[in-house]
Amino acid sequence: MDFSTRSYRQELLDRHDIPSADIRRNMQELNGINTWLGGHAITLRGVKAIAQHNNNLVICEIGCGGGDNLAAIARWCRRRGITAQFIGIDHNPFCIEVAKERLHNAHARFLTADYRQVALEEPPDIIFSSLFCHHFTEAALVSQLQWMQQARLGFFINDLHRHPFAYYAIRLLTAAFSRSYLVKHDAPLSVLRGFTRKEWQMLLHKAGIGNFSVTWQWAFRWLVIWKRG
C-alpha cells in the first residue's frame, strides 16, 4: 500500500443505489465506532473549544449522516444546561430519516440537500463536519472550508489521519466485528482517502484561512479548529 498520496476510489456510501436497510446498518455501526474509538469525544472537544462560555448555541453539521454526532452533542448540552438548536444537512434521504429518529427529542431540523446548495437564513454559531471531508477532492475542500467560515463563532473538522496503522487496524476490526458490507469496504478506504497534517495546512492556506489549529487525536484523527477573530 502507498500511503504517501490520497486515494480517490469511490466509497460505496457515495453511491445512490444503496438500499435503505443497508444504510441504516451502516449508520448504527458508525455510531458504535465513533463511541468506542473516541470519535464523539473529539467532536465534543471541537464544540467546547469554540463555544467557550456561550450557553445558547446553534450548531450545524454538514454531512450529518445518521445524526450520531449531533445526538452526542445534544446529550452533552443537556447535561450542562446549554440551550442548543441543531441543523443537519445530508444529501442522502435515508441518512436523514435515521437522523430524525435519533434527535426526535431535540430542537433539530434536517435538510436533505447538498450543503453547497444550502443558503442558511442566519449564520449558525458553529459549523462542523465529522468523517465528511475525505469524500472530496482538494479543490472541493478549499471551497468547503470557505463555506464553513460563515459560522458566527467558528468551525471544526473531525477527520481521518492517513496512516498504515490506522488502515490495517480498522481493516482487522471491521473484518472481525462488522456485519455491514458498507463498513467493511468503506472504513479502510476512508483511511486511504484521509489527510496528513501538511495537507490540512496547505488546504487551509489555499482557502485563505488563518487562526487555525490542526491537532492529532486518538485514534488517528485530526481535529481542525478555526475561531473567528
LINLIN-V67648 format. One record per backbone hydrogen bond with DSSP energy under -1.0 kcal/mol. CO is the residue of the C=O (numbers start at 1). NH is the residue of the N-H. Records with the same first field share a line. If there is no record, write none. Layout:
# LINLIN-V67648
CO = NH  NH
This chain:
# LINLIN-V67648
11 = 14
12 = 15
19 = 23
20 = 24
21 = 25
22 = 26
23 = 27
24 = 28
25 = 29
26 = 30
27 = 31
28 = 32
29 = 33
30 = 34
31 = 35
32 = 36
33 = 37
34 = 40
38 = 42
39 = 43
40 = 44
41 = 45
42 = 46
43 = 47
44 = 48
45 = 49
46 = 50
47 = 51
48 = 52
51 = 54
55 = 83
57 = 85
58 = 125  126
59 = 87
60 = 128
61 = 89
64 = 67
67 = 71
68 = 72
69 = 73
70 = 74
71 = 75
72 = 76
73 = 77
74 = 78
75 = 79
76 = 80
77 = 82
78 = 81
83 = 57
85 = 59
86 = 109
87 = 61
88 = 111
89 = 63  64
90 = 113
92 = 96
93 = 97
94 = 98
95 = 99
96 = 100
97 = 101
98 = 102
99 = 103
101 = 104
103 = 106
106 = 108
107 = 86
109 = 88
111 = 90  113
114 = 117
115 = 118
124 = 152
125 = 153  154
126 = 60
127 = 156
128 = 62
129 = 158
132 = 135
133 = 136
137 = 141
138 = 142
139 = 143
140 = 144
141 = 145
142 = 146
143 = 147
144 = 148
147 = 150
148 = 151
153 = 228
154 = 127
155 = 226
156 = 129
157 = 224
158 = 131
159 = 222
160 = 195
163 = 167
164 = 168
165 = 169
166 = 170
167 = 171
168 = 172
169 = 173
170 = 174
171 = 175
172 = 176
173 = 177
174 = 178
180 = 184
181 = 185
182 = 186
183 = 187
185 = 189
186 = 190
187 = 191
188 = 192
189 = 193
191 = 194
192 = 7
195 = 162
196 = 200
197 = 201
198 = 202
199 = 203
200 = 204
201 = 205
202 = 206
203 = 207
204 = 209
205 = 208
211 = 227
213 = 225
215 = 223
217 = 221
220 = 161
221 = 217
222 = 159
223 = 215
224 = 157
225 = 213
226 = 155
